[in-house]
Amino acid sequence: MKRKGIIIVVSGFSGAGKGTIMKALTAKYDDYALSISATTRDPRPGEENGREYFFVSNEEFEKLIKENGLIEHAGYVNHYYGTPRKFVEDKLSQGIDVILEIEIQGALQIKEQYQDAVLLFVMPPSAAELRNRLKGRGTETDEVIAQRLQRARDEAVGIENYDYIVINDNLDRAVEQVHEIIQSAHMAPSRNQEFINTIRNELNEL
Ligand code: 5GP
């Protein structure tokens, strides 16, 4: 039975640790392809073009939108972010699950286009812990941290649109939970209609 690839959308407040979970998940299991987004924000120290993001100019980003090269895009704290279409479509057609680590407006655009997508929201164990993690990163100015905390308040309103929450208290446990959620999703009857029909036909022929 050929398995169909699923789009897994992972959102979470800035600093909730979704990037760390995704890195650990893809290092542990080779079942998943991680989509690399395009963004107009500047690279942080240590980030590389084509690894964390494709860092592009405003003009380049607008060209991508015009050419229908993105499956979703959104503005986030003064910058654009978007998911390149080709990578996602190629992986899905190969039966590979694709993970999109994107914010909530993009997540809702994906849910509209791909009803089959599974949406996860990564939460910190507490709000104070979220602020500590943002400060501890040391790469963000106080002003940007304040903007990101405000954005977290706004995004918290939309969590019920997601299928699952994952609490990032312990990294290994969070990684296992994400893996189990995705593997369980593959076992839904709606994703196995062909197999169900085959067994039904076989039963009728016994
Ligand atoms: P950061 O600047 O911290 O890397 O990302 C800021 C926010 O943008 C995060 O919530 C991240 O998940 C989100 N983001 C990253 N790539 C995309 C994308 O392609 N589309 C959307 N809608 N959000 C994205």
Boltz pocket constraint, residues with backbone or C-beta under 6 A from the ligand:
constraints:
  - pocket:
      binder: B
      contacts: [[A, 10], [A, 11], [A, 12], [A, 13], [A, 14], [A, 37], [A, 38], [A, 41], [A, 72], [A, 73], [A, 74], [A, 76], [A, 81], [A, 82], [A, 83], [A, 101], [A, 102], [A, 103], [A, 104], [A, 105], [A, 106], [A, 107]]
      max_distance: 6.0
